[in-house]
Amino acid sequence: MVAPMSPAAVMPDAPSPNAPTPGTWYDRLGLLLASTGEGIFGIDLDGRCVFINPAGAHLLGYDSPDALLGQNMHDLTHHSGADGEPYPVERCPIFNAFRQGLPCRIDSEVFWRRDGPAFPVEYSSYPIQDGPRILGAVITFVDITERKRAEEALRQAKAELEERVQERTRELRTALAQLRELAAHSEGVREEERTRIAREIHDELGSLLVALKMDVNWMDKRLSEQPQRSPEAQDDMRQRLRCKCQNMSRLIENAVDNVGRIITDLRPSILDHQGLWAALEWQAQEFVQSAELALIWHQQVPEGLELPEADAMAVFRIFQEMLSNVGRHARASTLHVRIETRHHALQVLVCDNGVGAPMQAFEAADAYGVLGMRERARHLGGALHIWSEPGSGSCFQLEVPLPAQP
């Protein structure tokens, strides 16, 4: 802010030839406004400057108010718009204040400094009247460059915020659509699993139970006829009954095996009896045996480390899906499994030497297996990482934070 000047600096004792005669209305007004911090100047009916305070002169690039006295203020500082186009005096709101008696307050225009560059201003123009007679106008103005910068920064921030909100909204919509598709896929998978289990129970256990029932009826009928037979026929019948009992025993063993297999499909008993680490190794051995793959197994976890039951089941299901993905798509000959703890996290790595795939395939909306693994991992507070290239195999890594151990 420019230091206030004495009234003499505003209205000198020896005015210039263009300066107005002392003792008029603007002489007294200039004395009152000499020390204000805002730019203030007065003009007569011809638009000439009759007074200006030091702050106004400084804002317009002048060292002294004397240089502005008698100058046409429109031609000097308001001659063009912000785009450099000429600003006709007939449209100037400042001059309309005394020509038409219309006060105004404008914050969308610029003033031009002495050295050339324009600056945004907010100005007010009010007519000065002596009864019905208009004497001139007083204009108050301030440099609002910083305000405009702040408004522009706020506008840009608002635009960026709106863009981010729209982007996040699109992401949420996409995620919601994927979640709905995943839920529908999961429900379809569950229904297929129920159908498969029902078919196995009907086709295998049902046929075994029917065979057992027929054998029991046969034995009951033969035993009821036993007293009527001769000793030789009874010995032969006892031999046939013994064979029938042996056959029934084999049927019962098959039924027990089938029940155990169905139960294992639903929930591996080894997970409850021997824990997660044994269940993972058992699942890997079962998979490579059925898929005829070579297995490279590495497991290094602290002794006594256990996960909560729900977490252990989630890790096991993710591991199953990793192996299932290898079996469905990889066409590999070797499977590498590494299970270890690092940085207070469990890491389960499954790599194959198969055909691989571009990374876009794992991000597709219909990659339900990958979506399911990611959702399970996210529920555990962890993450699923995937690396794959066509012809170079694939790697799946599950990383789950470990719970605090007592």
TAPEKA-V682175 format. One record per helix or strand of 3 or more residues. SS is the DSSP state (@ for helix, = for strand). FROM is the first residue (numbers start at 0). TO is the last residue. Records with the same first field share a line. If there is no record, write none. Layout:
SS = FROM-TO ; FROM-TO
//
This chain:
@ = 6-9 ; 24-32 ; 53-58 ; 64-67 ; 72-76 ; 88-90 ; 92-98 ; 144-227 ; 230-265 ; 268-272 ; 275-290 ; 308-329 ; 358-361 ; 367-378
= = 38-42 ; 47-51 ; 103-111 ; 117-129 ; 132-142 ; 293-299 ; 333-341 ; 344-351 ; 382-387 ; 393-400
//
